[in-house]
């Protein structure tokens, strides 16, 4: 079986709704499934999956394709790696030879990095649980009440405080130190040698949604700075993309309809240990829209634990527009003074923590309460709070939502709403064109209706949904009734390559522009404009449009040549055609 045959076998086995449904919450809507898009911010669902055609398309950002396209986009992978992942998942054997050398090399590097990360995790874990060198790590976890079961389940480890501990281990496994550096585990020196990136730290392997290790977090034992360090950017690990523990929490998050986000690894582990299995942790960074999009495939309700101080207020303020623009209902849980999730749940238990969850505050209300508590009631204090909030309002999509939050902000702070609105308008007027252009583009995509495009899309829709009509127009001058260059490209490919029907995989190979590929997906996802009984009438109408345009062109030519006999004949022919059209319409 060649690569093309393997791809087809995988597509037959990997139902697109089943695959995408693991990462995005799909809801049945007519012949399609819909959801909020995992690739861009939106509040109304425009991400559409068609099970019959095994394709998806987002009418908001324009991304779409088949199950392989989704896997590549969502997991940031090449096609060969995506094919390999899906083939392994559905037990489809793959041919040994590969087509693209560069793609193969990238895929091989990813596999090697996964392998090295796995070896490093074994090394750190074995030191923690079996070696005398791991005693500081064991004592630390014991003080923090982390059980052996948790240590094993999350493959926790300890990195000895040596410059070459991992280096010696990788050498014993015949692993290239250069590859170890590419995995972010080793740091190169100017003389060509290397040293360990993680030293004297407890280690937290970070897993992707396929339960493979993409990187590590390391925590110092004595809180000396830097308290946490993570794997640097690698082909596997991208800062701000992942959430710690999401791979093992996703099922419980979906079942409970709620995700709990904490700031630290230890907080998440202690909550899990107490049976709170829908908790995840950020990875030493501020929350990002990418992390929130990961979550919204499983739930639209989130509780975030922020500290009730300036840092917590600022974190809530930064996070607020990210959640709102992603259509996520976010609340904030504030623990009693001096408590963090780790200390609280160990002292009071899981039931008391769950009771506190019920009183979580909407994130904007939390920000306002904190801002008012720290705000000087004078003009300077109000100006400071206004300047703090304005960038966040600008990050909100314009419209009723922004207006309502501005109104609430004004009521709570006592700052005149007109001042807030005027300052926002002033900042918008001086903002770069990039944001305005992107907003206009998104509105264009979300508002457009294929039926408004007239003859071009109607004609393409007819050919795609009723391929038997392709032969009728193949030898006619159909270009006369189509003006859009992208649609002309598509129809030419249909005429030449697909007279019996459209195959999405193959037709996209013949279309060199993203616009044309998007257009064919939109047509395939849409319903036929014409019911079966009216297809013959549609064919007749398009044929007459072509004939009428040809006659008009011939009339112009006859006038130029002064051929009155031909002109009279053509005028009569056009009149007869008009009468025929009126007769059909009546």
C-alpha positions in Angstrom: 0.0 0.0 0.0 1.4 3.4 -1.0 1.2 6.7 1.0 -1.9 7.8 -0.9 -3.6 4.5 -0.1 -2.7 4.7 3.5 -4.1 8.2 3.7 -7.4 7.0 2.3 -7.5 4.0 4.8 -6.9 6.4 7.7 -9.7 8.7 6.4 -12.1 5.8 6.3 -11.3 4.8 9.8 -11.0 8.3 11.5 -14.4 9.8 11.6 -13.9 13.6 11.6 -16.7 14.2 14.1 -15.2 11.7 16.5 -11.6 13.1 16.1 -12.6 16.8 16.4 -15.1 16.1 19.2 -12.2 15.1 21.4 -10.9 18.6 21.4 -14.0 20.8 20.6 -17.5 20.6 22.0 -19.6 19.9 18.9 -23.4 20.3 18.8 -25.6 18.8 16.1 -27.3 21.5 13.9 -29.2 20.1 11.0 -26.9 18.2 8.7 -23.8 19.6 10.4 -22.1 19.9 13.8 -21.2 23.4 15.0 -18.9 24.8 17.7 -16.9 27.9 18.7 -13.8 27.9 16.6 -10.6 26.5 18.2 -8.4 28.7 15.9 -9.7 32.2 16.5 -11.7 34.2 19.0 -15.4 34.3 18.6 -18.6 34.4 20.7 -21.0 32.9 18.2 -20.2 29.4 16.8 -19.1 29.5 13.1 -16.9 26.4 13.2 -18.8 23.7 11.2 -18.2 20.0 10.7 -19.9 17.9 8.1 -19.9 14.2 8.8 -21.2 13.1 5.5 -18.5 14.9 3.5 -15.9 14.4 6.3 -14.8 18.1 6.2 -14.8 21.1 8.5 -14.9 24.8 7.8 -14.9 27.9 10.0 -17.1 30.7 8.5 -15.3 33.2 10.8 -11.6 32.7 10.1 -11.8 30.6 6.9 -9.8 27.7 8.1 -11.0 24.2 7.1 -10.2 20.9 5.4 -10.3 17.3 6.3 -9.3 15.3 9.4 -5.6 15.6 8.6 -5.8 19.4 8.2 -7.5 19.7 11.7 -4.8 17.5 13.3 -2.0 19.5 11.7 -3.5 22.9 12.7 -4.6 21.9 16.2 -1.4 20.1 17.2 1.0 22.3 15.2 2.3 19.2 13.3 3.4 18.4 9.7 1.3 16.2 7.5 3.6 13.1 7.8 3.5 13.3 11.6 -0.3 13.8 11.6 -0.7 10.8 9.3 1.5 8.7 11.6 -0.5 9.8 14.7 -3.9 9.1 13.2 -2.7 5.8 11.6 -1.3 4.6 14.9 -4.6 5.6 16.7 -6.7 3.6 14.2 -4.2 0.8 13.7 -3.6 1.5 10.0 -0.2 0.2 8.8 1.9 2.8 6.9 4.4 2.3 4.1 8.0 2.6 5.1 9.2 5.1 2.4 8.3 8.7 2.7 7.8 11.3 0.0 9.2 14.6 1.4 12.7 14.5 2.8 12.4 17.7 4.8 9.0 16.7 6.2 10.4 13.3 7.1 13.3 14.9 8.9 11.1 17.2 10.9 8.9 14.3 11.9 11.9 12.2 12.9 13.2 15.0 15.0 9.9 15.3 16.8 9.9 11.6 17.5 13.4 11.8 18.8 12.6 14.7 21.0 9.6 12.8 22.5 12.0 9.9 23.1 14.6 12.0 24.8 12.0 13.7 27.0 10.7 10.3 28.0 14.2 9.1 28.9 14.8 12.3 30.9 11.5 11.8 32.7 12.6 8.3 33.6 16.0 9.6 34.8 14.5 12.3 37.0 11.8 10.0 38.3 14.2 7.2 39.2 16.5 9.6 41.1 13.5 10.8 43.1 12.1 7.4 44.1 15.2 5.1 44.1 18.4 7.1 44.5 20.1 8.5 47.6 20.6 11.6 45.5 16.9 12.1 45.4 16.5 12.5 49.1 16.0 16.3 49.0 13.2 15.8 46.5 11.5 13.1 48.5 11.7 15.3 51.7 10.2 18.2 49.8 7.2 16.2 48.5 6.7 14.6 51.9 6.5 18.1 53.5 4.0 19.1 50.8 1.9 15.9 51.5 2.3 14.5 48.0 1.7 10.8 48.0 3.6 8.1 46.2 0.6 7.4 44.0 0.7 11.1 42.8 4.4 10.9 42.3 4.0 7.9 40.1 0.8 9.1 38.2 2.5 12.3 37.2 6.0 10.9 36.8 7.4 13.5 39.2 11.2 13.6 39.5 14.2 15.3 40.9 17.2 16.8 39.1 20.5 16.5 41.1 22.5 19.7 41.7 25.2 18.7 39.2 26.3 20.2 35.9 26.4 16.9 34.1 24.0 14.5 35.8 21.6 14.2 32.8 24.5 14.5 30.3 26.1 11.3 31.7 22.7 9.5 31.6 22.1 10.5 28.0 25.6 9.4 27.0 24.9 6.0 28.6 21.9 5.7 26.3 23.9 6.8 23.2 21.8 9.9 22.8 23.4 12.9 20.9 24.0 15.8 23.3 23.1 18.1 20.4 19.6 16.6 20.3 19.4 17.0 24.1 20.0 20.7 23.6 17.3 20.8 21.0 14.9 19.3 23.5 15.8 22.1 25.9 17.3 19.7 28.4 21.0 20.8 27.9 22.6 24.2 27.4 25.5 24.6 24.9 28.7 26.4 26.0 30.9 28.4 23.8 33.6 25.7 23.8 31.1 23.2 22.2 30.4 21.4 25.5 27.1 21.2 27.3 25.7 21.4 30.8 22.3 20.4 32.4 19.5 23.0 32.1 17.7 21.6 35.2 19.8 21.3 38.4 18.8 20.9 42.1 15.1 21.1 41.3 12.0 18.9 41.6 10.7 18.1 38.1 7.3 18.2 36.6 6.9 16.5 33.1 4.5 18.4 30.9 2.3 16.2 28.7 0.4 17.1 25.5 -3.1 15.9 24.8 -1.7 12.7 23.4 0.0 12.0 26.7 3.5 12.5 25.3 6.0 14.6 27.2 6.7 17.9 25.4 8.8 19.6 28.2 9.4 20.1 31.9 8.9 22.5 34.7 11.5 22.7 37.4 11.0 24.2 40.9 13.8 25.2 43.3 13.6 23.6 46.8 14.3 26.7 48.8 12.3 29.2 46.7 15.5 30.9 45.5 15.1 32.8 42.2 14.2 31.8 39.7 11.7 29.7 41.7 10.4 28.0 38.5 12.1 27.4 35.1 10.5 25.7 32.2 11.8 24.1 29.0 12.7 26.8 26.5 10.9 27.0 23.1 11.5 23.8 21.1 9.7 22.0 18.2 7.5 20.4 20.9 7.1 23.0 23.6 5.7 26.4 22.9 5.3 28.8 25.8 1.7 29.8 26.5 0.2 26.9 24.4 -0.4 24.2 27.1 -1.9 23.7 30.5 -0.4 21.5 33.1 -2.6 18.4 33.7 -5.1 19.0 30.8 -4.3 15.7 29.3 -5.5 13.8 32.4 -8.2 16.4 33.4 -10.0 16.8 30.0 -12.5 14.0 30.5 -13.5 15.2 34.0 -13.7 18.8 32.9 -16.1 17.8 30.1 -18.2 15.6 32.5 -18.5 18.3 35.2 -18.8 21.2 32.8 -16.2 23.2 34.8 -12.5 23.8 34.7 -10.5 25.1 37.7 -7.3 27.0 36.8 -4.6 27.4 39.4 -1.2 29.1 39.2 1.2 26.4 40.4 2.1 22.8 39.7 1.8 21.9 43.4 -1.6 23.5 43.7 -2.9 21.4 40.9 -1.4 18.2 42.2 -2.8 18.6 45.7 -6.3 19.3 44.4 -6.1 16.2 42.2 -4.9 14.2 45.2 -8.0 15.2 47.0 -10.3 14.1 44.2 -10.7 17.5 42.5 -9.9 16.0 39.1 -11.0 19.0 36.9 -8.1 21.2 37.9 -5.3 22.4 35.6 -2.4 24.8 36.1 -0.8 27.5 34.0 2.9 27.0 33.2 4.6 29.9 34.8 3.1 32.5 32.4 0.1 34.8 32.3 -3.0 33.1 30.9 -3.1 33.2 27.1 -5.9 33.0 24.5 -4.3 29.7 23.2 -4.7 28.1 26.6 -8.3 29.3 27.0 -9.1 27.9 23.5 -7.7 24.6 24.6 -10.2 24.6 27.5 -13.2 25.8 25.6 -13.3 22.5 23.7 -14.3 20.9 27.0 -16.3 23.5 28.9 -17.4 27.1 28.8 -17.3 27.6 32.6 -14.0 28.3 34.3 -13.0 29.2 37.9 -9.6 30.9 38.3 -7.8 31.2 41.6 -6.1 34.6 41.9 -4.5 36.1 44.9 -6.4 39.1 46.5 -3.5 41.6 45.9 -2.2 43.9 43.2 -0.7 41.0 41.3 -4.0 39.1 41.4 -6.0 42.1 40.4 -3.7 42.7 37.4 -3.9 39.1 36.4 -7.7 39.1 36.5 -7.8 42.3 34.4 -5.5 40.8 31.8 -7.4 37.6 31.7 -10.9 39.1 31.5 -11.0 40.1 27.8 -9.4 36.7 26.8 -12.2 34.8 28.5 -14.9 37.1 27.3 -13.8 37.1 23.6 -13.6 33.4 23.7 -17.1 33.0 24.9 -16.0 31.6 28.3 -17.8 32.3 31.5 -15.0 32.9 34.0 -15.2 33.4 37.7 -12.6 34.1 40.4 -12.2 32.2 43.6 -10.4 34.1 46.4 -9.2 31.9 49.3 -9.0 33.1 52.9 -6.0 35.4 53.7 -2.7 33.5 53.8 -4.1 30.4 52.1 -3.3 28.9 48.7 -5.1 25.9 47.1 -2.4 23.6 48.4 -2.5 24.7 52.1 -6.3 25.2 52.1 -7.3 21.8 50.8 -4.7 20.0 53.1 -6.1 21.9 56.1 -9.8 21.9 55.4 -10.4 19.2 52.9 -12.0 18.9 49.4 -15.6 19.4 50.6 -14.8 22.8 52.1 -13.0 23.8 48.9 -16.0 22.8 46.8 -18.2 24.9 49.0 -16.0 27.9 48.3 -16.2 27.3 44.6 -20.0 27.9 44.8 -19.3 31.5 45.8 -16.8 32.3 43.0 -17.2 35.9 41.7 -17.5 36.8 38.0 -14.0 37.9 36.9 -14.9 41.5 36.1 -16.7 42.0 39.5 -13.6 40.6 41.2 -11.5 43.2 39.4 -13.8 46.0 40.3 -14.0 45.0 43.9 -10.2 44.9 44.1 -9.8 48.2 42.2 -12.2 50.0 44.5 -10.6 48.6 47.6 -7.2 50.0 46.5 -8.5 53.2 44.7 -7.8 56.6 46.0 -11.2 58.4 45.8 -9.5 61.6 44.5 -9.0 62.5 40.8 -5.6 61.0 40.7 -6.9 57.6 41.9 -9.7 57.6 39.4 -7.3 58.4 36.6 -5.0 55.6 37.6 -7.9 53.1 37.6 -9.2 54.4 34.3 -5.8 54.1 32.6 -5.5 50.6 34.0 -8.9 49.5 32.6 -8.9 51.3 29.2 -6.5 48.8 27.4 -8.7 46.0 28.6 -11.9 47.6 27.2 -10.1 48.1 23.9 -9.3 44.4 23.8 -13.1 43.6 24.0 -15.0 43.3 20.8 -16.9 46.4 20.0 -20.7 46.4 20.5 -23.2 45.8 23.3 -20.8 43.8 25.4 -18.2 46.5 25.6 -20.9 49.1 26.2 -22.4 47.1 29.2 -19.0 46.6 30.8 -18.1 50.3 30.4 -21.4 51.2 32.0 -20.8 48.9 34.9 -17.3 50.2 35.4 -18.6 53.8 35.4 -21.3 53.0 37.9 -18.9 51.3 40.3 -16.0 53.7 40.1 -18.0 56.9 39.8 -16.1 57.9 36.7 -18.4 59.6 34.2 -19.4 57.2 31.4 -19.0 59.9 28.8 -15.3 60.4 29.9 -14.7 56.7 29.5 -16.3 56.5 26.1 -14.6 59.6 24.8 -11.2 58.3 25.9 -11.9 55.0 24.3 -12.8 56.7 21.0 -9.6 58.8 21.2 -7.5 55.7 21.6 -9.3 53.8 18.9 -8.7 56.7 16.5 -5.0 56.5 17.2 -4.7 52.8 17.1 -2.8 51.0 14.4 -4.7 49.9 11.3 -3.8 46.2 11.9 -6.5 45.6 14.4 -9.2 47.5 12.5 -8.4 45.5 9.4 -8.6 42.2 11.2 -11.9 43.1 12.8 -13.4 44.1 9.5 -12.1 40.9 7.9 -13.7 38.8 10.7 -17.0 40.6 10.3 -16.9 40.1 6.5 -16.4 36.4 7.0 -19.0 36.0 9.6 -21.7 38.0 7.8 -21.3 36.8 4.3 -24.0 34.7 2.7 -23.1 32.7 -0.3 -26.6 33.3 -1.8 -25.8 37.1 -2.1 -22.9 36.4 -4.6 -25.3 35.9 -7.5 -24.6 34.0 -10.7 -21.0 32.9 -9.8 -21.8 31.0 -6.7 -25.2 29.7 -7.9 -23.5 28.2 -11.0 -20.6 26.7 -8.9 -23.2 25.3 -6.4 -25.1 23.6 -9.3 -21.9 22.0 -10.7 -20.7 20.8 -7.3 -23.9 19.3 -6.0 -25.1 18.0 -9.4 -21.9 16.9 -11.1 -24.0 15.4 -14.0 -24.4 19.0 -15.2 -20.7 19.5 -15.7 -20.8 17.8 -19.1 -23.6 20.1 -20.2 -21.5 23.2 -19.9 -18.1 21.8 -20.7 -18.3 22.8 -24.4 -20.2 26.0 -23.7 -18.6 29.3 -23.1 -19.5 29.3 -19.4 -16.8 31.9 -18.5 -19.3 34.5 -19.9 -21.5 34.2 -16.8 -18.7 33.9 -14.2 -16.7 36.9 -13.1 -14.9 35.9 -9.9 -11.4 34.7 -10.8 -11.3 32.2 -7.8 -14.5 30.6 -8.9 -13.3 30.4 -12.5 -10.2 28.5 -11.3 -12.4 26.0 -9.4 -14.8 25.4 -12.3 -11.9 24.8 -14.7 -10.5 22.2 -12.4 -14.0 20.6 -12.1 -14.4 20.5 -15.9 -10.9 19.0 -16.4 -10.4 16.8 -13.4 -13.7 15.9 -11.8 -16.5 15.4 -14.3 -18.1 12.7 -12.1 -18.1 14.6 -8.8 -15.9 16.5 -6.4 -13.2 14.8 -4.2 -12.2 17.4 -1.6 -8.7 15.9 -1.0 -7.8 15.8 -4.7 -9.4 19.1 -5.8 -7.4 21.0 -3.2 -4.3 19.6 -4.7 -5.2 21.4 -8.0 -6.1 24.7 -6.4 -3.1 26.9 -5.7 -4.8 29.7 -3.9 -6.2 29.6 -0.3 -9.2 31.6 -1.5 -10.2 29.0 -4.0 -9.7 26.2 -1.5 -11.8 28.0 1.1 -14.5 28.7 -1.5 -14.9 25.0 -2.5 -15.2 24.0 1.2 -17.9 26.6 1.7 -19.9 25.2 -1.3 -19.4 21.7 -0.1 -20.6 22.6 3.4 -23.7 24.5 2.1 -26.9 23.0 0.9 -27.8 22.9 -2.8 -29.4 26.0 -4.1 -31.6 23.9 -6.3 -33.8 21.0 -5.4 -33.5 18.0 -7.7 -36.7 18.8 -9.5 -35.4 22.2 -10.6 -32.0 21.2 -11.8 -33.1 20.9 -15.5 -34.7 24.4 -15.3 -31.5 25.8 -13.7 -29.4 24.3 -16.5 -31.7 25.8 -19.1 -31.5 29.3 -17.4 -27.7 29.3 -17.3 -27.6 28.1 -20.9 -29.9 30.9 -22.0 -27.7 33.5 -20.0 -24.7 32.3 -21.9 -26.6 32.5 -25.2 -27.9 36.0 -24.5 -24.4 37.3 -23.7 -23.0 35.7 -26.9 -25.8 37.4 -28.9 -25.1 40.8 -27.3 -21.4 40.4 -28.1 -22.3 39.5 -31.7 -24.7 42.5 -32.0 -21.9 44.8 -31.0 -19.6 43.2 -33.5 -22.3 43.4 -36.3 -22.7 47.2 -35.5 -19.0 47.7 -35.8 -18.8 45.9 -39.1 -22.0 47.6 -40.4 -23.6 44.2 -41.2 -27.3 45.2 -41.0 -28.6 41.8 -42.2 -26.8 40.0 -39.4 -27.7 42.7 -36.9 -31.4 42.4 -37.7 -31.2 38.6 -37.3 -29.4 38.8 -34.0 -31.9 41.4 -32.6 -34.7 39.0 -33.5 -32.9 36.1 -31.9 -32.4 38.1 -28.7 -36.1 39.0 -28.7 -37.1 35.4 -29.1 -34.8 34.4 -26.3 -36.3 37.1 -24.0 -39.8 35.8 -24.8 -38.7 32.3 -24.1 -37.4 33.4 -20.7 -40.7 35.2 -19.9 -42.7 32.1 -20.9 -40.6 29.9 -18.6 -40.9 32.3 -15.6 -44.7 32.5 -16.0 
